[in-house]
Amino acid sequence: MRKIKKIKTIKDLEQSIQSQIQARKSEKKSVLTVSAGTCGQARGSLKVIKSLEKAIKEQNLEDKVKIKVTGCHGFCEAEPNIIVQPVNIFYQKVQPKDAKDITSETIINNKVIDQLLFTDLATGKKVSNENNIPFYKKQKRIILGDNTLIDPTDMDDYLSIGGYRSLVKALSDMTQEEIIETVKQSGLRGRGGAGFPTGYKWEFARKTKSDTKYIICNADEGDPGAYMDRSLLEGNPHRVLEGMIIGAFAIGAGEGYIYARDEYPLAVEHISLAISKAEEMGLLGKNILGTDFDFEVQIVKGAGAFVCGEETALIASVEGRVGEPRQRPPFPAVK
């Protein structure tokens, strides 16, 4: 795909998005998307990638197939897994020794490798198409739905699926009040115990009079075995940034903080790269896309304390104090 340079205006961004979408549609190569989040890497996905690269080179297939290193595909039990696109063949528990078979049989001869397919335990039948696997079949994947499509380290890949188009709409066609009303109408709410409506929280912050306002993204998870935030930051960091930028514009914030635990090195690496790329391209910083809107984002790494999932304790930790909850009201959206 053609690399996009600095984007200076809203119109430039829309043109860049259209350019990358067209580039994706015109792509003629097969694509091997390898699940390489923390879970995949723990099961050996990086070794599989090296073996695939070697097999492609040895068989002179550089013009026919490319490897796309993605975040977690969601089916951690089946790691390392590969999706062959555009035919959507799902190969599970792939080992380095399988690389030559994948390139010679599937890429060259268009054959499916039965021993790498998922077996439906209910029917005993092999399932080749990702969308027909029971784990995926009844899901409507929204937040993590694009993880199988993009390289999280490539901003152009995010643009190619319409990334930052919502930001274009927010900055060019909507007032802050209209953005907040849209979020309220969507029914979006927090996924914690309170399930508080996001639009109302943004509205409170918008109406509060203050010279300085902040957006804080809680990307820390205290529950053992809960890795939703990690999977999102690893697999689609620009989606998080885009949401933060829109939220900041809506409430009038000029600074943002992403609070992520230090035990998530890959997540921190990917969101750090996304921030740098967004700054480089003019989507963060001063006068974003030619407007008078300024917004900057920093990462704060937490120590994994469960209590810091509570918003006032989290804010205390961001400020460098002991992460202890304080009595509310007032709530952070107000003071």
Secondary structure in CASP SS format (residue, H / E / C, confidence):
PFRMAT SS
TARGET T0000
AUTHOR 0000-0000-0000
METHOD secondary structure of the structure
MODEL  1
M C 1.00
R C 1.00
K C 1.00
I C 1.00
K C 1.00
K C 1.00
I C 1.00
K C 1.00
T C 1.00
I H 1.00
K H 1.00
D H 1.00
L H 1.00
E H 1.00
Q H 1.00
S H 1.00
I H 1.00
Q H 1.00
S H 1.00
Q H 1.00
I H 1.00
Q H 1.00
A H 1.00
R H 1.00
K H 1.00
S C 1.00
E C 1.00
K C 1.00
K C 1.00
S E 1.00
V E 1.00
L E 1.00
T E 1.00
V E 1.00
S E 1.00
A C 1.00
G C 1.00
T H 1.00
C H 1.00
G H 1.00
Q H 1.00
A H 1.00
R C 1.00
G C 1.00
S H 1.00
L H 1.00
K H 1.00
V H 1.00
I H 1.00
K H 1.00
S H 1.00
L H 1.00
E H 1.00
K H 1.00
A H 1.00
I H 1.00
K H 1.00
E H 1.00
Q C 1.00
N C 1.00
L C 1.00
E C 1.00
D C 1.00
K C 1.00
V E 1.00
K E 1.00
I E 1.00
K E 1.00
V E 1.00
T E 1.00
G C 1.00
C C 1.00
H C 1.00
G C 1.00
F C 1.00
C H 1.00
E H 1.00
A H 1.00
E C 1.00
P C 1.00
N C 1.00
I E 1.00
I E 1.00
V E 1.00
Q E 1.00
P C 1.00
V C 1.00
N C 1.00
I E 1.00
F E 1.00
Y E 1.00
Q C 1.00
K C 1.00
V C 1.00
Q C 1.00
P H 1.00
K H 1.00
D H 1.00
A H 1.00
K H 1.00
D H 1.00
I H 1.00
T H 1.00
S H 1.00
E H 1.00
T H 1.00
I H 1.00
I H 1.00
N C 1.00
N C 1.00
K C 1.00
V C 1.00
I C 1.00
D H 1.00
Q H 1.00
L H 1.00
L C 1.00
F E 1.00
T E 1.00
D C 1.00
L C 1.00
A C 1.00
T C 1.00
G C 1.00
K C 1.00
K E 1.00
V E 1.00
S C 1.00
N E 1.00
E H 1.00
N H 1.00
N H 1.00
I C 1.00
P H 1.00
F H 1.00
Y H 1.00
K H 1.00
K C 1.00
Q C 1.00
K C 1.00
R C 1.00
I C 1.00
I C 1.00
L C 1.00
G C 1.00
D C 1.00
N C 1.00
T C 1.00
L C 1.00
I C 1.00
D C 1.00
P C 1.00
T C 1.00
D C 1.00
M H 1.00
D H 1.00
D H 1.00
Y H 1.00
L H 1.00
S H 1.00
I C 1.00
G C 1.00
G C 1.00
Y C 1.00
R H 1.00
S H 1.00
L H 1.00
V H 1.00
K H 1.00
A H 1.00
L H 1.00
S H 1.00
D H 1.00
M C 1.00
T C 1.00
Q H 1.00
E H 1.00
E H 1.00
I H 1.00
I H 1.00
E H 1.00
T H 1.00
V H 1.00
K H 1.00
Q H 1.00
S H 1.00
G C 1.00
L C 1.00
R E 1.00
G C 1.00
R C 1.00
G C 1.00
G C 1.00
A C 1.00
G C 1.00
F C 1.00
P E 1.00
T H 1.00
G H 1.00
Y H 1.00
K H 1.00
W H 1.00
E H 1.00
F H 1.00
A H 1.00
R H 1.00
K H 1.00
T C 1.00
K C 1.00
S C 1.00
D C 1.00
T C 1.00
K C 1.00
Y E 1.00
I E 1.00
I E 1.00
C E 1.00
N E 1.00
A E 1.00
D C 1.00
E C 1.00
G C 1.00
D C 1.00
P C 1.00
G C 1.00
A C 1.00
Y C 1.00
M H 1.00
D H 1.00
R H 1.00
S H 1.00
L H 1.00
L H 1.00
E H 1.00
G H 1.00
N C 1.00
P H 1.00
H H 1.00
R H 1.00
V H 1.00
L H 1.00
E H 1.00
G H 1.00
M H 1.00
I H 1.00
I H 1.00
G H 1.00
A H 1.00
F H 1.00
A H 1.00
I H 1.00
G C 1.00
A C 1.00
G C 1.00
E E 1.00
G E 1.00
Y E 1.00
I E 1.00
Y E 1.00
A E 1.00
R E 1.00
D C 1.00
E C 1.00
Y C 1.00
P H 1.00
L H 1.00
A H 1.00
V H 1.00
E H 1.00
H H 1.00
I H 1.00
S H 1.00
L H 1.00
A H 1.00
I H 1.00
S H 1.00
K H 1.00
A H 1.00
E H 1.00
E H 1.00
M C 1.00
G C 1.00
L C 1.00
L C 1.00
G E 1.00
K C 1.00
N C 1.00
I H 1.00
L H 1.00
G H 1.00
T C 1.00
D C 1.00
F C 1.00
D C 1.00
F E 1.00
E E 1.00
V E 1.00
Q E 1.00
I E 1.00
V E 1.00
K E 1.00
G E 1.00
A C 1.00
G C 1.00
A C 1.00
F H 1.00
V H 1.00
C H 1.00
G H 1.00
E C 1.00
E H 1.00
T H 1.00
A H 1.00
L H 1.00
I H 1.00
A H 1.00
S H 1.00
V H 1.00
E C 1.00
G C 1.00
R C 1.00
V C 1.00
G C 1.00
E C 1.00
P C 1.00
R C 1.00
Q C 1.00
R C 1.00
P C 1.00
P C 1.00
F C 1.00
P C 1.00
A C 1.00
V C 1.00
K C 1.00
END
